[in-house]
Amino acid sequence: MTTIKYIRTFPSDLKIMIVAFVIVLALGVTIGLIYVGINTNYTPLGTQSFYAGDQVSPNFEIPEQYPKSLEALLLTTHTHVIALSLIFFIMGGLLFFTDILHRKWKLFFMIEPLISTFITFGSFFAIRYIHPNFVYFTMLSGVLMYVSFYVMTFIIIQESLITNN
């Protein structure tokens, strides 16, 4: 009985499918990241404005951004937490079958984006209902989440392209 331990030992057709899947997934995640930038300018103030709304001026001008409703926050959180959990479960599962990273780093990248997903989307509620400075939790956990995703993407593709002679 043959034991399949690493992606590099997978059949070539399966490795091609893994590379195609990871590239398409990375494209989708990158498009989502671009969407975040369009709405927040990747800044603390832009992120605060997007979730907590803009301050109303003394002249009672109409704000550009209204605070997100509880319903909108729940919908965003619900869909993203489910989708990202599945994405990171699949990516973590694929990363498990690599040997490029030391075991401790591999485990870090398998678990970290799941923790960051929870913190990122939980902090949206904190920005909206507790204090706008929770934006720094959002940004830090978001950066960790995306960096982890792209590190996993690179390693999985690299491992898939190695031929086992």
N, C-alpha and C positions, 0 to 999 in steps of 0.2 A: 504494500500500500504506500503510495506516494504522499508525503506531507507537504502541503503548500504553506510555506512560512512567510515569504515575502512577495510583493507585487512583481518583482523582477523574475520570479519563477512562474508567474501566471502564464497561461497560453497567450500568444501574441494577439489574437483577436480580442480577448478580454482586456488586455492592456490598451489596445486601440480604443475600445469603448470607454474605458476609464478616463483616458486622456481627453476624448471628445466630451464626455460628461463634465469633467472638471473645468475644461475651457468654457463650455456653455454656461455652467454655473457661475464661474468667475465673471463672465460677461454680464449675467443678470445681476450679480451682487454689485458690480462696478456701476451699472446703470442706476441701481438704488442709491449708491453713494453719490453719484452725480445729482440725483434728485434731492438728496439731503442738502448738498451744496447750493442748489438753486433756491431752496427755501430758507436756508440759514446763513448762507455765505461762509459756512464753516467757522463762525465766530460765536463767542459766548453771547453777545448782545443779540445776534440774529437768531440764535437758538432760544434764548429767553423770550424774544418777541414772538417766535413761531408758536410756542406753547402757552405762555402766560399772557400774550397779547401786548400791544403797545400801550404806553401810558397815555391817558387822555390829557390833552393840553388845556391850559386855563382858558383858551379861546374856544373850547368845545369843538375842535376840529375832529373830523371822523378819523379814527385810528386806521392805519394800514392793515394791522393784524388784530383780530379779535381773539380773546382767550379761547383756547380749545375747550369744548364742552366735555363733560364727563363721558357722554356717549361717544364722542370722537376719540377721546383718549382710550376708552375701553376697546373700541373697534381696532384702532391702530395697534394697541398692545396685544390684543387677542390674535390677530392675524400674523403679526411679526414674530411673536414668541413661538407660536406653533411652527411657522415656516422655518425660522432660524434654528430652532431646536432640531428639526429634521435635517436641515442642511449640515449642522455641526455634528450630528450623530453619524451621518453618512461620511462626512469628511474625516471625522475622528476614527471611524471604523476603517477607512482606507489608510489613514496614517498609521494605524496599528500594524499594518502589514508592510511597513517600511523599516529600513535599518540604518538610515542616514543619521538620525538623531540619537543621542544617548537616551536611554529608557526614561529618565526623569524629565527631560525636555519634551519627549514625545507625550508623556502623560500630561505635562503642563498644557501643551497645545491641544490636546484632546479635551481637556476639562475647562480651560480658561474661557473660551468663547461662550460656553453655556452659562458660566457665572456672569460674564459681561453682558450677555443678553438680558438676564434678569435685572442687573443693575441699570443698564441703559434704559430699558423700557419702564422700570419702576421709578426711575428718577424723573421721567416726564410728569408723573403725578406730583412729585415733590416740587418741581419747578412751578407747576400751575397752582398748587394749593398750599404749599408751605413757604418756600422762599425761592426767588429766582436764582440765587447762587448755587442751587443744586445742579445748575447747568455744568459745573465743573466735573461732577460725577458722571454726567451724561457724556461729556466730551472725552474724559479719560477712559471710561469703560468702552465707549464707541471706538476709540483709536485702538485699544487693546483687542477688541473683537475683530476689527477689520485687519489689523496686522497679523493676528493669529490665522485668520482665514487665508490671507495671501501667502503666509509662510507654509501652511498646510498644502495649499494649491501648488506652490513651487516644488515642494518635496515630493508630493504624490506624482506630479508630472515627471520630475527628474527620475524617480524610482521606476516609473512605467517605461521610460525610454532606455533603461539599462537592459541590455540583452544578456541572458544567462547562457554563457558558452559551456 
